[in-house]
Amino acid sequence: MHSAIDSAPTPAFADLMEAVAPVADCFGAAGCRLYLVGGVVRDRLLGVDRTPDYDLTTDATPDVIRDIVANVADAMWLQGERFGTIGVRVSNTNMEITTHRAEAYLSDSRKPVVRYTTVLYDDLARRDFTVNAMAVDVTDGSLHDPFGGRADLVDRVLRTPLDPRDSFSDDPLRMLRAARFLALYSLTAAEGLVDAARSLVGRMDIVSVERIRDELLRLLEIEDPSRGFDLLDVMGLLPVILPDLTGFSLYERGRVVSLLKEAPNDPIVRLAILAQLAGGSQAFPKLSSSLRLSGRDADRAQILLEGSDRISVLGDEPTDANIRRLAGFCGKRLDDVLVFAELLGRSTTSLVKGVKRLRAAGELDDLGPALDGATVMEILGVGPGPAVGEAMVWLAELRVEEGLLPLEETRRRLIDWWESTTA
């Protein structure tokens, strides 16, 4: 049997083993094996200070997992059971326990064919990269590392457990994931990895848009995603992931990478930067649709883009009315829009000062009409109808153009406007 075991317990895992001990004891009593696996093992070997995700794998099948944890779990989640995963909470610790799997994608399918196995090696072999293909036995702390993941961490090498052509063909999303891991952990692609990806770009057709989107957003939230985008470029994946960027010159791509590094590591802000450089607010709906962004994320990015467009035409000395109008459009995202516009090189110095001044005076607190519809009807002596709507629009514009006015002044202005329109 394939094996690479460090029999000496690693102190780095002691607290993790203690956290899962109640569950580990139950599996041991049932004669089943249980291992910490994947990212939690990788991060501890790297010394990364991150709240651990307790991912575990076992030779027990899902129905057996349920029976084993039934008496110790404070809560249980079964949504992933058909994929072999049972979610468990014990005390304040959430865990996901998954049956050893050996799975592959069919040539024309977006869903994996899941096959359970009792062999840990088979489960580790199906994982994306060697640095994620390590497991720790929760009973004795021994590290199972059949593919040399620990050595690859030391050498900073990104390698697949199996031949990269087999690994990427089985799940083509791993090619995009390679960019994230290479950037996140400052790794170097192993020999043959890039060539394998180049030969399999067409396999990305079987990957759902949602999985591509989620992986792209994870890449964009890394502090410096530039090396990841460089890898996507040499792999030939950029035209698949972001086709609107394919026409960029080397200079323009360099500018993209530079701006991404300067921007806060917020994936939606960075996606908006990519959209701006690929056509701006007019082009964004197409990008949003192609990635199937949530309405919330799409609206947020659109406000950044349109707000920046509005700032670009304000000039060096924006009027108070224009500042109020911009604030009304941006709402609670005004500060985000100001930062975004500055990232894109817009002139914002006077604008920022104006916003600060008007905000301190309460001018930006409520930019809606100063009177409600019922009050308008009372003042004008009219009932519900189009006239009230027109009056509310006029009042909203008055608020933006002239700022806060005393209520009596607003009432007088409204009456004057009404008399002028009905004369």
Sequence and secondary structure as in RCSB ss.txt:
>XXXX:A:sequence
MHSAIDSAPTPAFADLMEAVAPVADCFGAAGCRLYLVGGVVRDRLLGVDRTPDYDLTTDATPDVIRDIVANVADA
MWLQGERFGTIGVRVSNTNMEITTHRAEAYLSDSRKPVVRYTTVLYDDLARRDFTVNAMAVDVTDGSLHDPFGGR
ADLVDRVLRTPLDPRDSFSDDPLRMLRAARFLALYSLTAAEGLVDAARSLVGRMDIVSVERIRDELLRLLEIEDP
SRGFDLLDVMGLLPVILPDLTGFSLYERGRVVSLLKEAPNDPIVRLAILAQLAGGSQAFPKLSSSLRLSGRDADR
AQILLEGSDRISVLGDEPTDANIRRLAGFCGKRLDDVLVFAELLGRSTTSLVKGVKRLRAAGELDDLGPALDGAT
VMEILGVGPGPAVGEAMVWLAELRVEEGLLPLEETRRRLIDWWESTTA
>XXXX:A:secstr
    EE S  GGGHHHHHHHHHHHHHHHHTT  EEEETHHHHHHHHT      EEEEESS HHHHHHHHTTT SE
EE TTGGGTEEEEEETTEEEEEEE B  EE TT SSEE  B S HHHHHHTSS GGG  EEETTT  EE TT HH
HHHHHTEE  SS HHHHHHH THHHHHHHHHHHHTT EE TTHHHHHHHTGGGGGGS HHHHHHHHHHHHTSS  
HHHHHHHHHHT HHHH GGGTT  HHHHHHHHHHHHHS S HHHHHHHHHHHTTGGGTHHHHHHHHT  HHHHHH
HHHHHHHHHHHHTT SS  HHHHHHHHHHHGGGHHHHHHHHHHTT   HHHHHHHHHHHHTTTTS  S SS HHH
HHHHHT  SSHHHHHHHHHHHHHHHHH    HHHHHHHHHHHHHHHH 
